[in-house]
Amino acid sequence: MESLYILIPLSVVLVFVIGLIFWWSVRSGQYDDMEGPAYRLLMDDRDKPREQATLDRPKAPGKD
């Protein structure tokens, strides 16, 4: 019975700390983009987005 006097307040404090950490992570944007990292993992580093690839294309000789 005496152990409950320690365990119950300890569990309440632990729940409060976990809640604060979760609240901080939500407010700092940790869960904003869930799909972006998965797509970045699959993209090859050599691949460029289409807009960038057309901008980097060399111009034909003789044309300005």
Phi and psi in radians as a Rosetta constraint file:
Dihedral C 1 N 2 CA 2 C 2 CIRCULARHARMONIC -1.164 0.35
Dihedral N 2 CA 2 C 2 N 3 CIRCULARHARMONIC -0.503 0.35
Dihedral C 2 N 3 CA 3 C 3 CIRCULARHARMONIC -1.179 0.35
Dihedral N 3 CA 3 C 3 N 4 CIRCULARHARMONIC -0.453 0.35
Dihedral C 3 N 4 CA 4 C 4 CIRCULARHARMONIC -1.165 0.35
Dihedral N 4 CA 4 C 4 N 5 CIRCULARHARMONIC -0.494 0.35
Dihedral C 4 N 5 CA 5 C 5 CIRCULARHARMONIC -1.156 0.35
Dihedral N 5 CA 5 C 5 N 6 CIRCULARHARMONIC -0.394 0.35
Dihedral C 5 N 6 CA 6 C 6 CIRCULARHARMONIC -1.694 0.35
Dihedral N 6 CA 6 C 6 N 7 CIRCULARHARMONIC -0.747 0.35
Dihedral C 6 N 7 CA 7 C 7 CIRCULARHARMONIC -1.208 0.35
Dihedral N 7 CA 7 C 7 N 8 CIRCULARHARMONIC -0.679 0.35
Dihedral C 7 N 8 CA 8 C 8 CIRCULARHARMONIC -1.165 0.35
Dihedral N 8 CA 8 C 8 N 9 CIRCULARHARMONIC -0.876 0.35
Dihedral C 8 N 9 CA 9 C 9 CIRCULARHARMONIC -1.111 0.35
Dihedral N 9 CA 9 C 9 N 10 CIRCULARHARMONIC -0.610 0.35
Dihedral C 9 N 10 CA 10 C 10 CIRCULARHARMONIC -1.118 0.35
Dihedral N 10 CA 10 C 10 N 11 CIRCULARHARMONIC -0.723 0.35
Dihedral C 10 N 11 CA 11 C 11 CIRCULARHARMONIC -1.193 0.35
Dihedral N 11 CA 11 C 11 N 12 CIRCULARHARMONIC -0.621 0.35
Dihedral C 11 N 12 CA 12 C 12 CIRCULARHARMONIC -1.148 0.35
Dihedral N 12 CA 12 C 12 N 13 CIRCULARHARMONIC -0.741 0.35
Dihedral C 12 N 13 CA 13 C 13 CIRCULARHARMONIC -1.126 0.35
Dihedral N 13 CA 13 C 13 N 14 CIRCULARHARMONIC -0.725 0.35
Dihedral C 13 N 14 CA 14 C 14 CIRCULARHARMONIC -1.119 0.35
Dihedral N 14 CA 14 C 14 N 15 CIRCULARHARMONIC -0.733 0.35
Dihedral C 14 N 15 CA 15 C 15 CIRCULARHARMONIC -1.099 0.35
Dihedral N 15 CA 15 C 15 N 16 CIRCULARHARMONIC -0.720 0.35
Dihedral C 15 N 16 CA 16 C 16 CIRCULARHARMONIC -1.092 0.35
Dihedral N 16 CA 16 C 16 N 17 CIRCULARHARMONIC -0.754 0.35
Dihedral C 16 N 17 CA 17 C 17 CIRCULARHARMONIC -1.145 0.35
Dihedral N 17 CA 17 C 17 N 18 CIRCULARHARMONIC -0.761 0.35
Dihedral C 17 N 18 CA 18 C 18 CIRCULARHARMONIC -1.110 0.35
Dihedral N 18 CA 18 C 18 N 19 CIRCULARHARMONIC -0.694 0.35
Dihedral C 18 N 19 CA 19 C 19 CIRCULARHARMONIC -1.086 0.35
Dihedral N 19 CA 19 C 19 N 20 CIRCULARHARMONIC -0.723 0.35
Dihedral C 19 N 20 CA 20 C 20 CIRCULARHARMONIC -1.113 0.35
Dihedral N 20 CA 20 C 20 N 21 CIRCULARHARMONIC -0.739 0.35
Dihedral C 20 N 21 CA 21 C 21 CIRCULARHARMONIC -1.125 0.35
Dihedral N 21 CA 21 C 21 N 22 CIRCULARHARMONIC -0.727 0.35
Dihedral C 21 N 22 CA 22 C 22 CIRCULARHARMONIC -1.137 0.35
Dihedral N 22 CA 22 C 22 N 23 CIRCULARHARMONIC -0.758 0.35
Dihedral C 22 N 23 CA 23 C 23 CIRCULARHARMONIC -1.059 0.35
Dihedral N 23 CA 23 C 23 N 24 CIRCULARHARMONIC -0.743 0.35
Dihedral C 23 N 24 CA 24 C 24 CIRCULARHARMONIC -1.088 0.35
Dihedral N 24 CA 24 C 24 N 25 CIRCULARHARMONIC -0.734 0.35
Dihedral C 24 N 25 CA 25 C 25 CIRCULARHARMONIC -1.182 0.35
Dihedral N 25 CA 25 C 25 N 26 CIRCULARHARMONIC -0.623 0.35
Dihedral C 25 N 26 CA 26 C 26 CIRCULARHARMONIC -1.202 0.35
Dihedral N 26 CA 26 C 26 N 27 CIRCULARHARMONIC -0.759 0.35
Dihedral C 26 N 27 CA 27 C 27 CIRCULARHARMONIC -1.201 0.35
Dihedral N 27 CA 27 C 27 N 28 CIRCULARHARMONIC -0.478 0.35
Dihedral C 27 N 28 CA 28 C 28 CIRCULARHARMONIC -1.539 0.35
Dihedral N 28 CA 28 C 28 N 29 CIRCULARHARMONIC 0.004 0.35
Dihedral C 28 N 29 CA 29 C 29 CIRCULARHARMONIC 1.541 0.35
Dihedral N 29 CA 29 C 29 N 30 CIRCULARHARMONIC 0.399 0.35
Dihedral C 29 N 30 CA 30 C 30 CIRCULARHARMONIC -1.177 0.35
Dihedral N 30 CA 30 C 30 N 31 CIRCULARHARMONIC -0.441 0.35
Dihedral C 30 N 31 CA 31 C 31 CIRCULARHARMONIC -1.962 0.35
Dihedral N 31 CA 31 C 31 N 32 CIRCULARHARMONIC 0.346 0.35
Dihedral C 31 N 32 CA 32 C 32 CIRCULARHARMONIC -1.237 0.35
Dihedral N 32 CA 32 C 32 N 33 CIRCULARHARMONIC -0.879 0.35
Dihedral C 32 N 33 CA 33 C 33 CIRCULARHARMONIC -2.043 0.35
Dihedral N 33 CA 33 C 33 N 34 CIRCULARHARMONIC 1.794 0.35
Dihedral C 33 N 34 CA 34 C 34 CIRCULARHARMONIC -1.584 0.35
Dihedral N 34 CA 34 C 34 N 35 CIRCULARHARMONIC -0.381 0.35
Dihedral C 34 N 35 CA 35 C 35 CIRCULARHARMONIC -1.731 0.35
Dihedral N 35 CA 35 C 35 N 36 CIRCULARHARMONIC -0.424 0.35
Dihedral C 35 N 36 CA 36 C 36 CIRCULARHARMONIC -1.007 0.35
Dihedral N 36 CA 36 C 36 N 37 CIRCULARHARMONIC -0.849 0.35
Dihedral C 36 N 37 CA 37 C 37 CIRCULARHARMONIC -1.072 0.35
Dihedral N 37 CA 37 C 37 N 38 CIRCULARHARMONIC -0.573 0.35
Dihedral C 37 N 38 CA 38 C 38 CIRCULARHARMONIC -1.173 0.35
Dihedral N 38 CA 38 C 38 N 39 CIRCULARHARMONIC -0.699 0.35
Dihedral C 38 N 39 CA 39 C 39 CIRCULARHARMONIC -1.245 0.35
Dihedral N 39 CA 39 C 39 N 40 CIRCULARHARMONIC -0.639 0.35
Dihedral C 39 N 40 CA 40 C 40 CIRCULARHARMONIC -1.148 0.35
Dihedral N 40 CA 40 C 40 N 41 CIRCULARHARMONIC -0.558 0.35
Dihedral C 40 N 41 CA 41 C 41 CIRCULARHARMONIC -1.153 0.35
Dihedral N 41 CA 41 C 41 N 42 CIRCULARHARMONIC -0.628 0.35
Dihedral C 41 N 42 CA 42 C 42 CIRCULARHARMONIC -1.430 0.35
Dihedral N 42 CA 42 C 42 N 43 CIRCULARHARMONIC -0.403 0.35
Dihedral C 42 N 43 CA 43 C 43 CIRCULARHARMONIC -1.266 0.35
Dihedral N 43 CA 43 C 43 N 44 CIRCULARHARMONIC 2.435 0.35
Dihedral C 43 N 44 CA 44 C 44 CIRCULARHARMONIC -1.400 0.35
Dihedral N 44 CA 44 C 44 N 45 CIRCULARHARMONIC 2.547 0.35
Dihedral C 44 N 45 CA 45 C 45 CIRCULARHARMONIC -1.130 0.35
Dihedral N 45 CA 45 C 45 N 46 CIRCULARHARMONIC -0.446 0.35
Dihedral C 45 N 46 CA 46 C 46 CIRCULARHARMONIC -1.311 0.35
Dihedral N 46 CA 46 C 46 N 47 CIRCULARHARMONIC -0.460 0.35
Dihedral C 46 N 47 CA 47 C 47 CIRCULARHARMONIC -1.210 0.35
Dihedral N 47 CA 47 C 47 N 48 CIRCULARHARMONIC 2.392 0.35
Dihedral C 47 N 48 CA 48 C 48 CIRCULARHARMONIC -2.001 0.35
Dihedral N 48 CA 48 C 48 N 49 CIRCULARHARMONIC 2.635 0.35
Dihedral C 48 N 49 CA 49 C 49 CIRCULARHARMONIC -1.064 0.35
Dihedral N 49 CA 49 C 49 N 50 CIRCULARHARMONIC 2.712 0.35
Dihedral C 49 N 50 CA 50 C 50 CIRCULARHARMONIC -1.012 0.35
Dihedral N 50 CA 50 C 50 N 51 CIRCULARHARMONIC -0.722 0.35
Dihedral C 50 N 51 CA 51 C 51 CIRCULARHARMONIC -1.086 0.35
Dihedral N 51 CA 51 C 51 N 52 CIRCULARHARMONIC -0.744 0.35
Dihedral C 51 N 52 CA 52 C 52 CIRCULARHARMONIC -1.209 0.35
Dihedral N 52 CA 52 C 52 N 53 CIRCULARHARMONIC -0.635 0.35
Dihedral C 52 N 53 CA 53 C 53 CIRCULARHARMONIC -1.152 0.35
Dihedral N 53 CA 53 C 53 N 54 CIRCULARHARMONIC -0.645 0.35
Dihedral C 53 N 54 CA 54 C 54 CIRCULARHARMONIC -1.300 0.35
Dihedral N 54 CA 54 C 54 N 55 CIRCULARHARMONIC -0.537 0.35
Dihedral C 54 N 55 CA 55 C 55 CIRCULARHARMONIC -1.269 0.35
Dihedral N 55 CA 55 C 55 N 56 CIRCULARHARMONIC -0.541 0.35
Dihedral C 55 N 56 CA 56 C 56 CIRCULARHARMONIC -1.494 0.35
Dihedral N 56 CA 56 C 56 N 57 CIRCULARHARMONIC -0.106 0.35
Dihedral C 56 N 57 CA 57 C 57 CIRCULARHARMONIC -1.157 0.35
Dihedral N 57 CA 57 C 57 N 58 CIRCULARHARMONIC 2.301 0.35
Dihedral C 57 N 58 CA 58 C 58 CIRCULARHARMONIC -1.174 0.35
Dihedral N 58 CA 58 C 58 N 59 CIRCULARHARMONIC 2.552 0.35
Dihedral C 58 N 59 CA 59 C 59 CIRCULARHARMONIC -1.372 0.35
Dihedral N 59 CA 59 C 59 N 60 CIRCULARHARMONIC 2.704 0.35
Dihedral C 59 N 60 CA 60 C 60 CIRCULARHARMONIC -1.197 0.35
Dihedral N 60 CA 60 C 60 N 61 CIRCULARHARMONIC 2.526 0.35
Dihedral C 60 N 61 CA 61 C 61 CIRCULARHARMONIC -1.102 0.35
Dihedral N 61 CA 61 C 61 N 62 CIRCULARHARMONIC 2.436 0.35
Dihedral C 61 N 62 CA 62 C 62 CIRCULARHARMONIC 1.550 0.35
Dihedral N 62 CA 62 C 62 N 63 CIRCULARHARMONIC -0.140 0.35
Dihedral C 62 N 63 CA 63 C 63 CIRCULARHARMONIC -1.927 0.35
Dihedral N 63 CA 63 C 63 N 64 CIRCULARHARMONIC 2.440 0.35
